[in-house]
Amino acid sequence: MTTSQLVEQIHLKQSFLCIGLDTDLKKIPVHLLEKQDPIFSFNKAIIDATHHLCVAYKPNTAFYEAYGIAGWKALQRTIGYLNENHPEIFTIADAKRGDIGNTSTRYAKAFFEDLQFDSITVAPYMGKDSVEPFLAFTDKHTILLALTSNDGAYDFQTKLIGGKELYKHVLETSKSYKNSENLMYVIGATKAEYLLEIRKIVPDSFLLVPGVGAQGGSLEEVCKYGINENIGLLINSSRGIIYASEGKDFAHAAASKAGALQNQMALVLKQMK
Ligand SMILES: O=c1ccn([C@@H]2O[C@H](COP(=O)(O)O)[C@@H](O)[C@H]2O)c(=O)[nH]1
């Protein structure tokens, strides 16, 4: 999916919501555990109930890898279901990969060619040759971790190197990578106050913003400092949406949480006109 197709979807749905599919067998309603593939059954019900409210889904691969082959199969079925039934929805493999070039090439093949995701999250720590193999897929998007939502972000990402924070080096240096126009960046919603500075460096890039909901980030603050003329934001909520209810009404409850965020987003978009 191209960036302009994504922007078109945002305007069409009046939403820049990304729903995180962090599916945990310990948290899904117990009646689903009787199903042959409980993870996929849960995801399918969530997708069926919420697809009109969001423009992206983000399965975090850890939740699938944790269940071995059964987990990978559930991930494969989930992305297959999305691509077949909702090809207009942007898909993000939150896998946080990145290795020497030769190995990154294989990660890129796995997530872009085999699983057919539109994008993947990548850790920038190993530098240019670890990121460019993902960018070589010019019809896909590489989402670099820049300033993450967790407290540990302050251990390294905000440390000064030559008088400038490390996350700023990530943003600036990555702009020189081959096919950098296909880069997006992860910025935590809990770090909304940094977005003013971030937008000075990457005014036009799309930002994937996790941390609204369970981590306490504010949608209003993120929009205030981070929105650009193309919207430029994908705001993610995972647990706050998908675990809204432990009962048989879980999908309906998820849609209601997603709907509340979508309403807020529609208001933001209206105010921009
Ligand atoms: O900085 C980051 C990068 C990734 N994440 C991931 O996003 C979701 C957030 O889940 P919630 O349940 O809405 O808190 C999860 O998959 C994280 O691993 C992040 O939170 N922060």
The ligand as a Tripos MOL2 file, in Angstrom:
@<TRIPOS>MOLECULE
LIG
   21    22     1     0     0
SMALL
NO_CHARGES

@<TRIPOS>ATOM
      1 O1          7.5760    2.1530   21.7320 O.2       1 LIG1
      2 C1          6.8270    1.1780   21.5930 C.ar      1 LIG1
      3 C2          6.9410    0.2940   20.5330 C.ar      1 LIG1
      4 C3          6.0510   -0.7140   20.4360 C.ar      1 LIG1
      5 N1          5.0690   -0.8940   21.3450 N.ar      1 LIG1
      6 C4          4.1250   -2.0040   21.1320 C.3       1 LIG1
      7 O2          2.8210   -1.4540   20.8780 O.3       1 LIG1
      8 C5          1.8230   -2.2140   21.5650 C.3       1 LIG1
      9 C6          1.1950   -1.3730   22.6400 C.3       1 LIG1
     10 O3          0.2360   -2.1350   23.3480 O.3       1 LIG1
     11 P1         -0.7780   -1.5320   24.4290 P.3       1 LIG1
     12 O4         -1.5090   -2.7280   24.9290 O.co2     1 LIG1
     13 O5         -1.6940   -0.5510   23.7230 O.co2     1 LIG1
     14 O6          0.0250   -0.8710   25.4920 O.co2     1 LIG1
     15 C7          2.5510   -3.4550   22.0710 C.3       1 LIG1
     16 O7          2.5410   -4.4200   21.0760 O.3       1 LIG1
     17 C8          3.9500   -2.9420   22.3060 C.3       1 LIG1
     18 O8          4.9070   -3.9850   22.2530 O.3       1 LIG1
     19 C9          4.9610   -0.0340   22.3840 C.ar      1 LIG1
     20 O9          4.0760   -0.1550   23.2570 O.2       1 LIG1
     21 N2          5.8440    0.9840   22.4880 N.ar      1 LIG1
@<TRIPOS>BOND
     1     1     2 2
     2     2     3 ar
     3     2    21 ar
     4     3     4 ar
     5     4     5 ar
     6     5     6 1
     7     5    19 ar
     8     6     7 1
     9     6    17 1
    10     7     8 1
    11     8     9 1
    12     8    15 1
    13     9    10 1
    14    10    11 1
    15    11    12 2
    16    11    13 1
    17    11    14 1
    18    15    16 1
    19    15    17 1
    20    17    18 1
    21    19    20 2
    22    19    21 ar
@<TRIPOS>SUBSTRUCTURE
     1 LIG1         1 GROUP 0 **** ****
